[in-house]
Amino acid sequence: MSSTIHAIYENGVFRPVEPVDLPDGTAVQFEPRVIAEPSEPPHACMPEGLGKIYEILGRRYSSGHTDTAARHNEHQP
């Protein structure tokens, strides 16, 4: 099986911009080819609400803490 899958490289991971018809855990091999300008925004193929959620989740947030796990119990009752 051979097909073209469009993806975005973020935080060390290639994330498909559209659903992929492969079972989880399937091994694939590919050669990345950089696209100069995307033909449409990465979330354009998704429903509007879901695209907005992915846009928000894609933004980096810095709390200023290097080890958040160390503060796990800080707000526990």
QUINOR-V237095 format. One record per pair of residues at least 24 apart in sequence whose C-alpha atoms are under 7 Angstrom apart, sorted by the first residue. I is the first residue (numbers start at 0). J is the second residue. If there is no record, write none. Layout:
((I/J) (I/J))
This chain:
((16/41) (16/42) (17/44))
